[in-house]
Amino acid sequence: TTGPIACPIGFLNTIYQAIPGWDSINNAVAGVTGRNVESRSDFEFRRVQSVANNSQASIQAIIGAVFGVSGVLDAYGLVNDTNAQLGFTGTGYILGTTLTVSTVVSGTIPLSPAPNAQSPSLLVVGSGVAQGTAITSAGTGTGGTGTYIVNISQTVGSSGSPISITIGPGGVILVPNSIYVSVYGGLAQSVANAIWSKKMPGCNYNGNTTETVVDTGPANYPYNPPYPSYSVTFETPTPLALNVAITMQNNASVPSTAAGQIQQAVLNAFSGADGGLRARIGSVVFASRFYAGIAALGSWAQVYSILIGAGSPTQNSIAIGVNQIPTLIQANISVSFV
């Protein structure tokens, strides 16, 4: 079925065409909603990425080529041009908004250059750590053991029982002299071919998906079989289901269809169907992004608060990892009138 069809957990449970040995299917995570037509904002975003497509070797050229692959919904690229690991693994615990790093296993916390609006958040990832937890400033730590300030207050682990943590741009670790390409959609082989066409020799990879690219040589001087082949690795991001909680004023003008209208307005903003930018890999999703669409429903639509989260919606914004792609379905948008 064509179109932007929501696919919540457990919705995909029917096999369309029988294949011997395939007995059942059931999606454990929500699917990423597609679209009928590319919006103006999505087109402009892709156009900006594509202007580097005539160049070679830069991460911008690689991402531009990847966005040209049919079926790609989103992509994100990082580069580590140093001889050292970019990112940190070790142990630590969080009390309130203070992260204490107890031990270092590998790497250092990349405090410089400081994350900004154009770079992915310096995310802390570990068992029990809230989604979107990011380091905002250093305390006593300078990249290793010590204290650091995070953006979300929580209690995870303790001084006597620290947990294993990973800290890196967008929550990932990059091996030395490597590129990180996160891609959702498109055929894996086509994505690998696009990456190979723009990367430079000797560059290492990061990710969870590996395809073999066969090099037939340049068009004006093709190789003879057997052709050399190379493994290309990239990241297939994990869908991250978000929840949104909206509290509205209950007044005499509220229509009976109010909840459905509000949910659709939020979905339109989230997917970019309202003309704005949609939620993407490695982005920060702001609850304030949904205010305008709700307010435009009419004078009855008076918003008290909008909160967002990957579990219980308690935050004003949430940072998405570069190995994650956000999803949102109508059932995960709660609307209450008070």
Residue pairs with C-beta under 8 A, 6 or more apart in sequence:
2 36
3 34
3 36
4 33
4 34
4 35
4 36
4 271
4 273
5 33
5 34
6 30
6 31
6 33
6 329
6 330
7 27
7 30
7 31
7 33
7 329
8 30
8 329
8 331
9 27
9 28
9 29
9 30
9 241
10 26
10 27
11 27
11 31
12 25
12 26
12 27
12 31
13 24
13 25
13 26
13 27
14 25
15 22
15 24
15 25
29 238
29 239
29 241
29 327
30 239
30 241
30 327
30 329
31 239
31 327
32 73
32 184
32 185
32 239
32 325
32 327
33 267
33 271
33 327
33 328
33 329
34 73
35 42
35 271
35 273
38 46
39 272
39 273
39 275
39 278
40 275
41 272
41 275
41 276
41 277
41 278
42 272
42 277
42 278
45 277
46 67
49 60
49 63
49 64
49 67
49 75
50 64
50 67
50 68
51 64
52 58
52 60
52 61
52 63
52 64
53 61
53 64
53 65
53 68
54 61
55 61
56 198
56 200
57 198
57 199
57 200
58 198
59 77
59 78
59 79
59 179
60 77
61 198
62 77
62 179
62 181
62 194
62 195
62 198
62 199
63 75
63 76
63 77
63 181
64 198
65 194
65 195
65 197
65 198
66 72
66 75
66 77
66 181
66 183
66 186
66 191
66 194
66 195
67 75
68 194
69 183
69 186
69 187
69 190
69 191
69 194
70 186
70 187
70 190
71 185
71 186
71 187
72 183
72 184
72 185
72 186
72 191
73 184
73 185
73 325
74 183
74 184
74 185
74 280
74 281
74 325
75 181
75 182
75 183
75 184
75 281
76 120
76 170
76 181
76 182
76 280
76 281
76 282
76 322
77 179
77 180
77 181
77 182
78 120
78 169
78 170
78 172
78 174
78 179
78 180
78 322
79 174
79 178
79 179
79 180
80 86
80 174
80 175
80 176
80 177
80 178
80 179
80 180
81 177
82 176
82 177
83 176
83 177
84 107
84 176
85 106
85 107
85 173
85 174
85 175
85 176
86 107
86 110
86 168
86 169
86 173
86 174
86 176
87 107
87 110
87 166
87 167
87 168
87 169
87 172
87 173
87 174
88 101
88 104
88 106
88 107
88 108
88 109
88 110
88 143
88 165
88 166
88 167
88 168
88 173
89 104
89 105
89 106
89 107
89 164
89 165
89 166
89 167
89 173
90 101
90 102
90 103
90 104
90 105
90 106
90 144
90 145
90 164
90 165
91 101
91 102
91 103
91 105
91 162
91 163
91 164
91 165
92 99
92 100
92 101
92 102
92 103
92 126
92 157
92 162
92 163
92 165
93 99
93 100
93 102
93 156
93 157
93 158
93 159
93 161
93 162
93 163
94 100
94 124
94 129
94 133
94 150
94 154
94 155
94 156
94 157
95 155
95 158
96 153
96 154
96 155
97 149
97 150
97 151
97 152
97 153
98 139
98 147
98 148
98 149
98 150
99 124
99 135
99 147
99 148
99 149
99 150
100 146
100 147
100 148
100 159
100 162
101 109
101 141
101 144
101 145
101 146
101 147
101 148
101 165
102 145
102 159
102 162
103 145
103 162
104 144
104 145
107 173
108 143
108 144
109 122
109 135
109 141
109 143
109 144
109 148
109 167
110 122
110 143
110 167
110 168
110 169
111 122
111 135
111 138
111 142
111 143
113 119
115 121
115 122
115 134
115 169
119 169
120 169
120 170
120 282
120 319
120 321
120 322
121 132
121 134
121 169
121 170
121 171
121 284
121 319
122 134
122 135
122 167
122 168
122 169
123 132
123 133
123 134
123 167
123 168
123 169
123 170
123 171
123 319
123 321
124 133
124 134
124 135
124 150
124 165
124 166
124 167
124 171
125 165
125 166
125 167
125 171
125 321
126 156
126 163
126 164
126 165
126 166
127 156
127 163
127 164
128 156
128 157
128 163
129 154
129 156
129 163
129 165
130 152
130 154
130 156
130 310
130 311
131 240
131 309
131 310
131 311
131 318
131 319
132 151
132 152
132 284
132 310
132 315
132 317
132 318
132 319
132 320
133 150
133 151
133 152
133 154
134 150
134 151
134 152
134 319
135 148
135 149
135 150
135 167
136 149
136 150
136 151
137 148
137 149
138 146
138 147
138 148
138 149
139 146
139 147
139 148
139 149
140 146
140 147
141 147
141 148
152 315
156 163
157 163
166 172
166 173
168 174
169 322
170 282
170 321
170 322
170 323
171 321
171 322
171 323
171 324
172 180
172 206
172 235
172 321
172 322
172 323
173 206
174 180
174 206
175 204
175 206
176 204
177 202
177 203
177 204
178 203
178 204
178 205
178 206
179 195
179 199
179 203
179 204
179 205
179 206
180 205
180 206
180 207
180 235
180 322
181 191
181 195
181 205
181 207
181 234
181 235
182 207
182 234
182 235
182 236
182 237
182 281
182 282
182 322
182 323
183 191
183 234
183 235
183 236
183 237
184 236
184 237
184 281
184 325
188 209
188 211
188 236
189 211
191 211
191 234
192 210
192 211
192 212
192 213
192 232
192 234
193 213
193 232
195 232
195 234
196 213
196 215
196 230
196 232
205 232
205 233
205 234
206 233
206 235
207 233
207 234
207 235
207 236
208 233
208 235
208 236
208 323
209 233
209 234
209 235
209 236
210 231
210 232
210 233
211 231
211 232
212 229
212 230
212 231
212 232
213 229
213 230
213 231
213 232
214 227
214 228
214 229
215 223
215 227
215 228
215 229
215 230
216 222
216 223
216 227
217 223
217 227
235 322
235 323
237 281
237 321
237 322
237 323
237 324
237 325
238 323
238 324
238 325
239 324
239 325
239 326
239 327
240 310
240 320
240 321
240 324
240 325
240 326
240 327
241 310
241 327
241 328
241 329
241 332
242 279
242 285
242 308
242 309
242 310
242 313
242 318
242 326
242 327
242 328
242 332
243 308
243 309
243 310
243 311
243 312
243 313
243 332
243 333
243 334
244 266
244 287
244 290
244 306
244 307
244 308
244 313
244 328
244 332
244 333
244 334
245 305
245 306
245 307
245 308
245 313
245 334
245 336
246 262
246 266
246 290
246 294
246 303
246 305
246 306
246 333
246 334
246 335
246 336
247 303
247 304
247 305
247 306
247 336
247 337
247 338
248 254
248 258
248 262
248 301
248 302
248 303
248 304
248 335
248 336
248 337
248 338
249 302
249 303
249 304
249 337
249 338
250 337
250 338
251 300
251 302
253 298
253 299
253 300
254 300
254 337
255 261
255 300
258 297
258 300
258 301
258 335
258 337
259 335
261 297
262 294
262 297
262 301
262 333
262 335
263 330
263 333
263 335
264 330
265 274
265 290
265 293
265 294
265 296
265 297
266 290
266 293
266 294
266 328
266 333
267 273
267 328
267 330
267 333
268 274
268 293
269 276
269 289
269 290
269 292
269 293
270 278
270 279
270 285
270 289
270 290
270 326
270 328
271 278
271 279
272 278
274 292
274 293
276 289
279 285
279 320
279 326
279 328
280 320
280 325
280 326
281 320
281 322
281 324
281 325
282 320
282 321
282 322
283 319
283 320
283 326
284 317
284 318
284 319
284 320
285 308
285 317
285 318
285 320
285 326
286 308
286 316
286 317
287 306
287 307
287 308
287 315
287 316
287 317
288 306
288 316
288 317
290 306
291 303
291 306
294 301
294 303
294 306
295 301
295 303
304 338
307 313
307 314
307 315
307 316
308 315
308 316
308 317
308 318
309 315
309 318
310 318
313 334
320 326
